[in-house]
Amino acid sequence: MKMDRLRQNELSREETLDPQDWESFRRLGHRMIDEMTDYLRQVRTRPVWQYPPTEVKESLRQTIPIQGQSQEEIYQEFCRSILPYPGGNIHPCYWGWVNGTGTPFTMLAEMLAAGMNTNCHAGDHSPTHVELQVLEWCKHIFGFTPGAGGVLVSGASMANLIALTVARNAKASNVRAMGVTGIRQRLILYCSTEIHFSIQRAVEILGLGNSSIRRIPVDQNFRIDLRLLERSISEDRRDGNLPFCIVGNAGTVNTGAIDDLHGLADIAQREDLWFHIDGAFGAVAALLPEFSEVASGLARADSLVFDFHKWFYLPFGVACVLFQDEQLHRDSFELKTAYTDLVSHDRGIASGPYAFSNLSIEQGRSFRALKIWFALKETGLEKYRRLIRQNLKQAKYLGHLVESTPDLELLAPVSLNVVCFRYTDSHLSDDQLNRLNKEILMDLHEGGLVAPSFTLIENKYAIRVAIVNHRTRMTDLEMLVQETLRIGHFRLARPSKIKQQGAKIETR
Ligand SMILES: *Cc1c(COP(=O)(O)O)cnc(C)c1O
């Protein structure tokens, strides 16, 4: 009797987060797609980047909502305060850091994946089978055998951590049980001075410490010096250390240099070391026949990392790590618990393929494979090849423009899609040029026409262009050159301004 009343009362009060009016939700959704379509279509007409105005920043600091608001109001606020002030990387004239552009179709894929909201940790459902399919395609692209393993993660930093975990565990016995303090000898990892900082971060997280990294000098093309590498390995052996891993670069973040991958693979083989390749963006060049040497080098890695959100032009949040030896990958992450796969099931949702949650540190996993599936099917490898080649030609063209312009100086050879240059003047010291070029970069950003980023090449401040942008045109790069010259000339006409305003540049 009492329970009946309770049931009656609650039945009338139960709530959900679904719309009360599905039809107005549908209209709002259609409007979002309409307006986002215009936004993407007109991206070129807006500044690459602009500061969010102070009022906007202030309006984005609010107390936590206690009562809900209407969807319409929230969307209005998004359109007013968020959408007009993006990071800039969807713009044709953005070449900063290595930030991919994304595509309209993969934006929709993200919406559909969120709509399905499947947890891709495991299970017999189409999302896990799509992810397996995507991994098969990845192996195919990079010449890994069908028996190889791999997993999709949030980005190349995470992928490098997953790869180096497997490398460490494969080369030092019983780390999972005993921890790194149980390893008698000091594990040593080798890479060049041009290595991305995510490798250092991974080594630190793995408990090996930054001093376990040997940063080997590079040649004039920013490729690791193999002779110095070999010498360093034998010194470590002599000193009683335990060399365990070589990390090769396929596209360094500074200049796009690709190490001699076959040379590294030979040394790793001879010395019985794990060979990992960080190919975050550069590995993609292996799609082109003219990079067949690189492609065959990538296929010799024990583990390979590459991003989809860089040179595959996908929206952020997805990279892949591949392993030649699937079992070693599983051995590093597999855990069998009462609530996951301690008990195996041959029917029902739990009867699916090997759990992805046993292949990285994530349990809850978004359906990030869907946007890759959409992108590869929509574009096809043929068009990917054309787009990648287009970016390579654009980089070469910019390199030539810089070299043929008297007041500009190329600071590194253009070996891939990265161009490092500076404005120069024979009356100025390197220190003054550093300050001047930093001012130029900030002016370029504030001008909103073009957005390169920066790096230091042998302590020289470089304006750095990394083209992972399917919207860029040659004329955009001509504009970059024009703007750089214009600002450089303008600033040199007022040299006092440089001295006063130029902040000191930290050099390593
Ligand atoms: C971008 C990059 C990374 C890190 O990748 P995220 O996807 O940003 O985590 C690692 N290595 C290289 C060479 C990179 O360019």
The ligand as a Gaussian input file, in Angstrom:
#p B3LYP/6-31G(d) Opt

LIG

0 1
 C       52.919000      17.593000     -31.806000
 C       54.016000      16.638000     -31.536000
 C       53.970000      15.770000     -30.448000
 C       52.860000      15.825000     -29.435000
 O       51.643000      15.523000     -30.025000
 P       50.241000      15.961000     -29.372000
 O       49.259000      15.373000     -30.287000
 O       50.249000      17.452000     -29.365000
 O       50.202000      15.396000     -27.994000
 C       54.987000      14.851000     -30.303000
 N       56.007000      14.809000     -31.173000
 C       56.101000      15.641000     -32.225000
 C       57.256000      15.523000     -33.158000
 C       55.108000      16.591000     -32.440000
 O       55.189000      17.424000     -33.488000

